Amino acid sequence: MVFIPTFYGLSFVCIILYVYTKTKVTYSEDAKFRGFQATYLLVFLLASGLWTIYQGCMCAGWVFIIYLVLPGFGRRANCIIYGILYGLSCVTKHFPYFHILMIGRILGGTATSILFSAFESWLVYEHNSRGFDSELLSTVFSHATLGNSLVAIGSGIVAQVFADNFGFVAPFDLSLTVLVIMCVFLVTTWTENYGDATGNVMSSMKSALISIKQDRKILCLGLIQSLFEGSMYTFVLEWTPALTPPDPPEVPAGLEVAADDEVSSTIPHGWIFANFMVAIMIGSSLFKILCKYSSPESFMRLVLFIGAISLVVPIVLPNNKEYIFAGFIVFEVCVGIFWPAMGTMRGQYVPEARLPMAIIFKCCVGFLLAACVAQQVLFFSVPSPVHAEQLEEQSPSSPKRSSPVTIKPSSVANEKN
């Protein structure tokens, strides 16, 4: 099994890169900035350790958030609302009713929308208003990406322990406790800041559309983010079937399959997920190194190209799981570079009223994801010619043919006797 050795190898590379960045990359010695960074990362990592990608209801969440985040409604208050909505979503897991669980999904999607909008808006505004160097903003985003991966791995382990010992709903109850702690830190350490306190929802959306139309950089930045996130969420849906080996051939009754020919149709999802998270951590360290020699606008061209090439591997080599896994690792490294790079460029090019623009481009991501899901439904509802032939062979009216297998000599001898 290649997944476990790869995890240890990637962990070693991640540690080496982290130590290298600590010695080669310049960090700010400003005590105020370091305190500000720690304050943000503490709250953000407590929040990011809880969220799950409720993509099925993400669009509903973003439509609802338009009316939730009214002009003049503070960013810190929105972050508190994140904790409330996500807490309510966790509570719904105690009820075995579809409609209640669906409401929980919508609440979770809305909370996730706030996580990826209000938190960043608060950070950028406070960073600029306190007079910190604009280049230090990339450091905060890089540390957030690195910490997010560590928290994801730790959260998965803790959630599994609680699920094994107290039931499958126990991790959501634990999340409620963490949410309360997050809100306490948020209220006591964050100051409130606001966007456009004089406008309204429609005027904000109109202003956002005008800015996108007039500023080509904002348009390109939004399209890049939408397209890459669309490919990333498609990857989330597809990596399991892409890495899962085909079902073993059907063995006729009375025959035994040699041990060397036995093929497992399951994969260790936990180890694979851990590999992906470590790859993202490697990407966040590479981002800091790349920023020392170039700008995100320059090196992200190569990063996006490499990410696209890595996703071609399952198309060119669909039966080689090792090469597919290697391509996925490369893609996750690109994801680790993508998040802090996009956060840095949004802080530089996107104006203060960034939430309406985020809503517009997130809708594009929603359409891309809906197209992916529709493709999946079509794929499984319309059998391929090969699948149709297999169904015809297995029908009672036709003789059933079995795939070739290796038969043990002992099995043949037993049949002769």
N, C-alpha and C positions, 0 to 999 in steps of 0.2 A: 504494500500500500504506500503510494508515493506522498500522500497528504501529510502524514505525521513527520517524516524526515524533512519535508519542505517547510513545515511550520518552524522547526528548530533552526533550519538554515536561514529562513527569513528573519527570525527573531535575532539571530546573531548579526546579520547585516543591519538590522534596525538599530541595535545597540551601538554598533560601530559608527553608523551615521550620526546618531544622537550625540555621541561623545565628540565626534569630529565637529559638529555644528557648535557645540559648547565651547570648543577651543578656537575655532576659526571665524565664526560669525560673531560680529560685534553686538553686544547687548547693552541696553540702556542702564546706566547706573543711577538714574533719577529715581529716588525713593518714592516720589509721588506717582510716577508712572507705574512702577512695579506694584505699588499698592492698588492702583486703579485696575491694572491688568489682573491681579489676583482676585479682586472683588468681582469683576465681570466673569472670569473663568469659573469661579466657585459656583455662582448661580447658574451659568449656562450649562456647565457639565452636569449639575444636579438635574437640570431640566432635560438635557439631551439624552441622559441615561434612561429616560422613561418612554420616549416617544416611539411609536411604531408607525410605519408608513401606511396610513389608511388611504391608499390610493383610490379605492373604489368610491370613496366619498370626499376625495380631496377637492373636486370642483365645487361640491355643495359647500364645503368649508370656506372656500375662497369667495364664493358669492355671498355667503353670510357675513364674512368678515368685512365686506364693504360697508355694511350697515353697522357693524360692531365698532370698528375703529373710526369713529366720527372725528372730524377735524376738531382739535382742541382736547381730544381724549388722550391722556398722557401715555407715553410708551411704557413706563413702569407699571401703570395701571393695567395696560394690556398684558404685560407679562404675568401679573397677578391673575388676570382672567384666564390666562393659559393654564395656571395651576388649578383653578376652579373647574374649568371645562374638562381637563384631563382627569381630574379627580372624579367628576360625575361619570365620565366614560368608564373608569375603573369600577365604579359602583354597579353599573349596568351588567357587569359580568356575573353578578350573583343571581341574575334572573334568567331562567331558561326559556325565554320567549323571544321569538324572532324580532318583533317590532321594537322591543326594548333594546335588544342587542344592536339593531340597526340605528337607533337613536344614539347609542354609544359610539358607533362608528362615525356618525356625522359629527358628534362632539369631539371625537379624537382627531378627525380630519381638520376641523376648525382650529383645535389647539395646535396641531402641527403647523398650520399656516402661520399662526402667531409666533411659533418658535423660530421660523425661518424668515420673519419679517421684523417684528417689533424688537426682538433682542438685538439684531444687527443695527437697526435704526437708532436704538438707544446708545449703543457702543460708538457709532460713528459721530453722532452729535456730541456726546460727552467728550470724546477724544479731541475733537476740533475745538470745542468751547473751552477746554482746559489748556489749550495751547501746546499740546504735545506735538512732537515732530510727526509729520504725515507718514514718513517711512516706517515709523514704529507700528503703524496700524497693521502692516503685513505680519509683524511678529505676533500680534495678538491673534490674528486669524490662523496663523500656522500652529500656535500652541493650542488653539481651540480644536483644530482638526486632529492633532496628535492626541489630545486628551479625550476627544470624543471616541476615538478608536479604542483607547484603553478602557474607557467607561463601558463601551459596548461589549467588550470581552468579559469584563468583570460582572456586568449586569446579567449577561447570559448564564454565567456560572452560578451566580447567586439565585437567579430565578429558577434554574434547574433544581438546585438544592431545596428550595422552598416548595417547588412543585412535587418533588419526590416525597417529601416528608409531610406536607400539609395539604396537598391537593393542587389542582391546576389553577384555581382562582387565587391561591395564596400570593403569587408574585404581584397581582394587581393590588392586593391589600398592602403589601410592602411598598408599592409605588405611592399609595396614599400617604404613608409616613414620610417618604422622601419628599413628596410634594409640599407637605406642611413645613418641613425643614427648609426647603427652597424658598417658600414664601416668607418665612421669618427672616432669612438672610437678605432677601430682596427688599423687604420693607425697611430693614434696619441699616442697610449699607448703600442702597441706590438712591439717588436723587431723581426727582421727576423732571422730564423734559417733554416738549410738545413739538408737533409739526406746525402746519398752517392753522393757527387758532381762529382765523377770521373767515375761512372759506367753508364750503360744504362739500358733500360727497360728489355731486355732479360737477361742480366747478373744479374739484381736484382731479377727477377723471379726465375732464376736458383739457386741463392744463397739462396732464401727463401725456395725452395724445399729441398735443401741440409740441411738447418737448421732444417726443420720439420722432415726430415728423421733421422737426427743424435740425436736430442734432443727430448726425449720422453715427456718431460713436455710441450713443445710447441705443439706437436701433440695432446696430451690430452686436453690441454687448448683450442685449436682451435676447436676440436670436441665437447667439452662441450658447447662452445659458439654457434656453429652452430646448434646443436640439441636443445638447450634451446630456441634460437631465432626462430627456425623453429616451435617449439610448441607455442611460444608466438604469432607469426604472424598468425598461425592457429587459436589460441584463438581469435585474433582480427576479423577474418572472421566468427567465429562460435558463439560468445557469444550472438549476437542478436537473431538468430533462437533458440538457446538453452533456452533463457529466455522468448521468446514470447509464450504466451499460444496459444493453438489450436483455430482455428476458431469456433465460437459458432455454435451449430447444426441448421440446416435449419428448420424454423418454417412453417408449412402449412398455406396457405392463410386463413384468417378469425379467426385465433387463436392468443392469446396474451401470451407472456411469463411472468411469475411472476418475479418481480423485483429482488428477491433473486437469480434467476437462470440466470440473465444476466451476461455474461462474456465478458470482453473487450479483444480484440485481439491485443492491442497496449501496448507498455511499454514506460516509461519515459526515453528515451535514455540519456538526459542531466543529470538527477539525477544519473543514473547508472554510466555514465562516471565520474561524480564527485566523486562517491564512490570509483571507481577504482583508481583515482588519489590520493585521501587521503590515500588509502591502500598502494600505492607506497611510499608516504611520511612516513608512519609508518614504512615501510621496511627500508627506508634510516636511520631513527633514530635507529632502531634495529641493523642495521649494525655497527653503531658507538659503541653501547653497546657491541655487540658480539666481536668486535675487541679489546675491553679492556680486555677480558678474554681468547680469543683464536685467532687463525689465520684464514684468509679466506680459506686456504687450508683444514682446519679441519671442520669448521662449515658449509661450503658450501655443504658438503656431505649430511648433514641432511636437509638443505634448498632445495636441488634438489629433495630429496626423498619426502619431504612434498609437493613440487610443483607438482610432478607426481601423488601423491595420490589425491590431490585436483581436478585434471582433470578427475579422475575416477568417480566422483560423477554423472556427466550427463549420464554416461553409466549405472551405477547401479540404479540410481533413475531418470530416464528421465522425469517423470511427476511431480516431486516435485520441483517446481521452487524456493522455499525458500532455500532448501538444495543446489541446483545448484548455486544460487547466493552466498551463504556462501562459497562454494568451490571456486568460482571465486575470492572472496575477499581474501581468503587465498593465492591463486595463485598470485594475484597482490602484496601482501605483499612480497612474494618470489621474484617477479620481482624487487621490491624496494631494496632488499638485493643484488640481482644478479648484477645489473649494477655497483654499486661502487666496489663490490668484484672483478668482472672481470677486471675493469679498474685498480685496484690495482695490481692484479696478472699479467696483461699484462705489466704494468710498471716494474715489478720485473723480469719476465722471458723472455719476448719477446725482441729481440735485437732492436737496433735503427732503422734498416731498416724494420719497421713493416708493412708498407703499402702493399708490395707484399703479405705478409702472410695474411693480412686482405682480400685482393682480393680473394685469394684462398679459404679461408673458407667462405667468403660471397657467392661465387658461390655454395657452398654446401647448404647454406640457400636458395638460389634461386631455386635449384633443389627440395628441400623439399617443398617449397611453390608452385612450379609448380605441384608437385604431389598432393598437397592438392586441388588446383584449379581443376585439372583434375578429382579428386574424386567427387568434387561438381558438375561438369558438367555431370559426369556419373550418379550421384544420381538423378539429376533433369531430365535427358533425358530418363532414363529407369525407368518407374513407378514400385513401389513395388507391390506385390500381393494385399495388402490391397487397395492401390490406384487404381489398375486396377479394382478391384471389385466395388469400388465406381464409377468409370467412367462407368462401365457396367450398374450399377443400374440407373445412371442418363441419360442413352441413351434413345432416344425417343421410341425405340422398346420394352423396358422393363418397367414394372410398377415401379414407383418411391416410395421408402420407406423413410420415414423421421425418424430422430432420436427422441428418447423419450424426451418430454419436459413436464414441469409442466404447466398445463392450469389453468388459473384463473377461479373461479366459475362464475364470471360475464360474461366471454366470452361464457360459455356454456349456461347460461341463455339467453343471447342475441340471440344465435343461435336457441334455442327452440322457442323463440318468433317470 
